[in-house]
Amino acid sequence: MTAPSQAQAGTGQPPTKLVTQDIVIGTGKKAVPTDTVDVQYSGTLYSDGSLFDSSWQRGEPASFPLDGVVPGFAQGIEGMQVGGRRVIVIPPDLGYGNRANGPIPAGSTLVFVVDLVGIS
């Protein structure tokens, strides 16, 4: 799949629970919590739509063990099938909480657009 445009700023109050929306349903293996996944993704802030990270900009997928990322990212990918694209909105308590992380301010709601490229 081609890289999507990044997510825009959210509207209204940010969600307090994890929100996922499948844009493309994959046809491959489903991700489970113990998997290491290969993903293409962009991460933006719900508050203003500013991009804080993008594997697409780096030109190659990123590989993550699902048990080694913030809970909302892992939970958002669980059950996703290889070949799929999903939007994941992560409230602060499932992201970085009340601590800043690089360009991500404390208390941020995060929005990821994720393509599940592979599972190892």
C-alpha positions in Angstrom: 0.0 0.0 0.0 1.1 3.6 -0.5 1.7 5.8 2.4 -1.4 7.6 3.7 -1.6 11.3 4.4 -1.0 11.8 8.1 -4.0 12.0 10.4 -5.4 15.5 11.0 -6.1 17.1 14.4 -9.0 15.5 16.2 -12.2 17.3 16.8 -14.0 17.7 20.2 -12.8 16.1 23.3 -10.2 13.3 22.8 -11.5 9.8 23.5 -10.8 8.4 27.0 -10.7 4.8 25.7 -8.7 3.1 22.9 -10.3 3.7 19.5 -9.5 1.6 16.4 -10.8 1.8 12.9 -9.9 -0.5 10.1 -9.3 1.3 6.8 -8.2 -1.9 5.0 -8.9 -5.4 6.3 -5.8 -7.6 5.8 -6.0 -11.2 4.7 -2.9 -12.5 6.4 -2.1 -13.8 9.9 -3.6 -12.1 12.9 -1.3 -10.3 15.3 -1.3 -11.7 18.9 0.2 -10.0 22.0 3.4 -12.2 21.9 4.2 -11.3 18.3 6.9 -9.1 16.9 5.4 -7.0 14.1 6.7 -5.2 11.1 4.7 -2.0 10.5 4.7 1.1 8.5 3.2 3.9 10.5 2.7 7.6 11.2 2.1 9.1 14.6 0.4 12.4 15.1 -0.9 14.4 18.1 -4.7 14.4 18.4 -4.5 18.0 19.7 -3.1 19.6 16.6 -2.3 16.9 14.0 1.5 17.5 14.2 3.6 14.6 13.1 6.0 13.2 15.7 7.2 10.0 14.0 6.8 8.2 10.7 8.4 5.0 9.4 7.2 6.0 5.9 9.4 9.1 6.0 12.4 6.8 6.9 11.5 4.6 3.9 11.4 1.3 5.7 9.1 -0.6 8.1 9.8 -0.7 11.8 9.9 -3.9 13.8 8.4 -4.0 17.4 7.7 -6.7 19.9 4.1 -6.0 20.9 5.0 -6.5 24.6 7.7 -3.8 24.3 5.6 -0.8 23.2 3.0 1.4 25.0 -0.1 -0.5 25.8 -2.4 1.3 23.4 -0.1 0.6 20.4 0.0 -3.1 21.3 -3.7 -3.3 22.0 -4.5 -1.4 18.8 -2.5 -3.8 16.6 -3.7 -7.0 18.3 -6.2 -8.9 16.1 -5.1 -6.9 13.0 -4.3 -9.0 10.0 -1.2 -8.7 7.8 -2.0 -6.5 4.8 -4.3 -4.3 6.8 -4.3 -0.6 7.6 -5.8 0.7 10.9 -6.2 4.0 12.6 -5.5 3.8 16.3 -6.3 6.6 18.8 -4.5 6.2 22.1 -5.6 8.1 25.2 -2.8 9.2 27.5 -3.3 6.4 30.1 -2.5 3.9 27.4 0.3 6.0 25.8 2.9 8.0 27.7 0.6 9.3 30.4 1.8 12.4 32.2 5.4 12.2 31.0 6.7 13.8 27.9 8.6 11.6 25.4 10.8 13.4 22.9 8.4 15.6 20.8 5.3 14.2 22.5 4.1 16.5 25.3 2.9 15.0 28.6 -0.8 14.0 28.6 -1.1 13.6 24.8 -3.6 11.6 23.0 -1.9 9.9 20.1 -3.2 9.0 16.6 -1.4 6.3 14.5 -2.1 5.2 11.0 -0.6 1.7 10.9 0.0 -0.8 8.0 0.7 -4.3 9.3 3.4 -5.5 6.9 4.5 -8.8 8.6 4.7 -10.8 11.8 7.7 -12.7 13.0 
